């Protein structure tokens, strides 16, 4: 007897790209902050949604920082440059990154 499967109730599959870079020391006073960005096209097909994460290099300590929105451009490398420039210009990135680093400092200080 063949098993009958019920069709899925609309699984939303999205494809995301990824890039990372080390934040320059002069940016935040540390040289061990890795920024990772996963990004994909929004439902409007005109905007790229980029989720920005921060991680302390050589640790498992990683946290979500914020989401950036930029227009779609044709080439992948240009898209990454546009996202990186938008991140760097956005005061929310710096505000949320500082909050993440304060949280890390508090929790590491408590455990030492």
C-alpha positions as CSV (number, residue, x, y, z in Angstrom):
1,X,0.0,0.0,0.0
2,X,1.4,3.4,-1.0
3,X,1.7,6.1,1.7
4,X,-0.4,9.2,1.0
5,X,1.3,12.4,1.8
6,X,-0.5,15.6,2.5
7,X,0.9,18.6,0.4
8,X,2.9,21.0,2.5
9,X,1.1,24.1,3.7
10,X,3.4,26.4,1.8
11,X,7.0,26.0,2.9
12,X,8.7,29.3,2.1
13,X,12.2,28.4,0.8
14,X,14.5,31.3,0.4
15,X,18.1,31.4,-0.9
16,X,20.7,33.5,1.0
17,X,24.2,34.5,0.2
18,X,26.9,35.1,2.9
19,X,30.0,37.1,3.4
20,X,32.2,38.1,6.3
21,X,35.0,40.5,7.2
22,X,37.0,41.5,10.2
23,X,36.1,44.9,11.6
24,X,39.2,47.2,11.5
25,X,40.6,47.9,15.0
26,X,40.3,51.7,14.5
27,X,36.5,51.2,14.0
28,X,35.8,49.9,17.5
29,X,39.1,49.7,19.4
30,X,39.3,45.9,19.0
31,X,40.9,43.7,16.3
32,X,39.0,40.5,17.1
33,X,35.4,41.3,15.8
34,X,34.2,39.3,12.8
35,X,31.2,40.6,11.0
36,X,29.1,38.1,9.1
37,X,26.2,39.0,6.8
38,X,23.6,36.7,5.3
39,X,21.5,38.3,2.7
40,X,18.8,37.6,0.2
41,X,16.1,39.2,-1.9
42,X,13.0,40.5,-0.1
43,X,9.5,39.5,-1.2
44,X,9.2,42.7,-3.2
45,X,12.1,41.6,-5.5
46,X,13.6,45.1,-5.4
47,X,15.3,45.0,-2.0
48,X,18.0,42.9,-0.4
49,X,17.6,42.1,3.3
50,X,21.0,41.7,5.1
51,X,21.1,40.2,8.5
52,X,24.3,41.4,10.3
53,X,26.0,39.3,13.0
54,X,29.1,39.9,15.2
55,X,31.4,37.2,16.5
56,X,34.5,37.4,18.7
57,X,37.2,35.8,16.7
58,X,38.2,32.3,17.7
59,X,35.2,31.9,20.0
60,X,31.7,30.6,19.8
61,X,30.4,33.9,21.0
62,X,28.2,35.3,18.2
63,X,25.2,37.6,18.3
64,X,22.7,39.2,15.9
65,X,23.3,42.9,15.5
66,X,20.6,44.3,13.2
67,X,19.1,44.1,9.7
68,X,20.0,46.4,6.8
69,X,18.0,46.9,3.6
70,X,19.6,47.9,0.3
71,X,18.5,48.0,-3.3
72,X,19.4,45.0,-5.6
73,X,22.4,45.5,-7.9
74,X,23.4,43.2,-10.7
75,X,26.7,41.7,-9.6
76,X,27.3,39.8,-6.4
77,X,30.6,41.5,-5.4
78,X,28.9,44.9,-5.9
79,X,26.0,43.8,-3.8
80,X,28.4,42.9,-1.0
81,X,30.2,46.3,-1.3
82,X,26.8,48.1,-1.2
83,X,25.7,46.2,1.9
84,X,29.1,46.7,3.7
85,X,28.9,50.5,2.9
86,X,25.4,50.7,4.2
87,X,26.4,48.9,7.4
88,X,29.3,51.2,8.0
89,X,27.1,54.3,7.5
90,X,24.3,53.2,9.7
91,X,24.4,54.4,13.3
92,X,22.2,51.5,14.3
93,X,25.0,49.1,13.4
94,X,27.4,50.8,15.8
95,X,24.8,51.2,18.5
96,X,23.8,47.5,18.4
97,X,27.4,46.4,18.1
98,X,28.3,48.3,21.2
99,X,25.4,46.8,23.0
100,X,26.4,43.3,21.9
101,X,30.0,43.9,23.1
102,X,28.8,45.2,26.4
103,X,26.7,42.1,26.9
104,X,29.7,39.9,26.0
105,X,31.9,41.9,28.5
106,X,29.3,41.5,31.2
107,X,28.9,37.8,30.7
108,X,32.6,37.0,30.4
109,X,33.4,39.2,33.5
110,X,30.7,37.2,35.5
111,X,32.3,33.9,34.5
112,X,35.9,34.7,35.3
